[in-house]
Amino acid sequence: MRRRTAATTAVAAALLATGLAPLALTTPAAAASAQFADDFDGDGYRDYAEYSYGVDYEFPGGAVKVTFGTATGPGTKVQYVSQNSAGVPGSDEAGDEFGYVRTAADFNADGYGDLAVAATREGVAGRVEQGTVTVLWGSRTGLSGGTDIPARAHTRYARTGSDLATGDFNGDGKKDLAVVADGKAYVYRGPISRSGVAGSVTALDKNGGSFNATALISGNVTGDNKTDLVVIGDVIGENYIASDAWFIKGGRTLAPGRTLRLERVNGNGGEAERGGDGVIADFDKDGKGDIAVGTPLFSKSRGEVSVWYGAAAGPARSARFTQNTAGVADTAETYDYFGDSIAAGDINGDGYRDLAIGADGERIGNKPYAGAVHVLYGRAGGLTTAGSQWFARNSAGIPGDVTEGEGFGMKVRLRDGNRDGRADLYIHSLSGSLRLLGSASGIRTAGVTAVPEGLVDGILP
């Protein structure tokens, strides 16, 4: 659930959900927020920001590679930004992981999208892996300069910025930033500008520390004009470890709400950071965002996706999907990692958001960890398995051979890459990335194309 972003207006939110590209703009309107949060050069097209070490590993501490968008998708113009770039605080040091976690918003409302990036393993004042978060500023020429966000967790291994999310959480029209650090979530209220954070900071700490925040999802769950926040975290109890989704209602004062148990493992063992990828999208078209969270470690890593449907008072009813759910292809097996990556978008143009689910550990024949991708479609009652789709290397029209360890579906994204009003499915694996086109009848395998390495990771939801 890393590297997500928030739309700036209701119209922009709808466009972002489908990935619909606007007409080209020569310059952004003065004092108007960027139409797309990840349009860093203000030309009206969404850009692609991925984590990179450079062409020849010249950035050992990590960098952001920006591929600038065009009317037909990603173009040839690229930019690298590291802590050695002019105006960016810090210096490039091996292992900092600068840019590995990132999210976009027009924080200073100047018409250019900005990019918040974390260096989670950066040492600060002798504190190992305290971590830092920096906002890189959009401009006519792309990202230019940066401003550090003041740390709230001054401890070793706080790994500040281990997840990030943006939105207007108090409804004042200014973009805010949510940050995970040392097991807590912090909300920095805007305005955020080159001179720093002007608003207050709220710490969200559930159950006095027994809830360890690991990830964030932002979006409009209640249908008002404020962004809501979902904090995913580990819960360690006596002889068990579990993962929960904690709903925080946006408002002048952030209001902690209900909690949904995602999964639980009894005993004294179990991996941490059990909650996985997540999105907020309107699957039932009722005007309220629904929360989808993948938990790939569920049931000995068979995997599960939980959907928590939005409502005016906060999320209420929920549904669960596994590869044992009727209508979902295949059978749940250990180490399938169903839900390791998920993405939402309107694939068939019917106004309902649909869900792509990666199962990158899926065994195909005698090839473990070959990987596969499922697609579930939105309806009036929510996500349904009716008409669901399944894609793997042995699916008709998918190029390449089934390969052990490929991890087909380790990253999935939905974005309208051909401006037809329907989201296309992007699938990443260790053997490269593919784009499958959306259509009125769903994802089709005719016309599958390869896309540049790293592009899928560079698509911000």
Secondary structure by P-SEA (a helix, b strand, c coil): ccbbbbbccaaaaaaaaaccccccccccccccccccccccccccbbbbbbbbcccccccccbbbbbbbbcccccccbbbbbccccccccccccccccccccccccccccccbbbbbbbccccccccccccbbbbbbbbccccccbbbbcccccccccccccccccccccccccbbbbbbbcccbbbbbccccccccccbbbbbbbcccccbbbccccccccccccbbbbbbbbbbbcccccbbbbbbbbbcccbbbbbbbbccccccccccccccccccccccccccbbbbbbbcccccccccbbbbbbbcccccccccccccccccccccccccccccccccccccccccbbbbbbbcccccccccccccbbbbbbbccccccccbbbbbcccccccccccccccccccbbbbcccccccbbbbbbbcccbbbbbbbccccccccccccccccccccccc
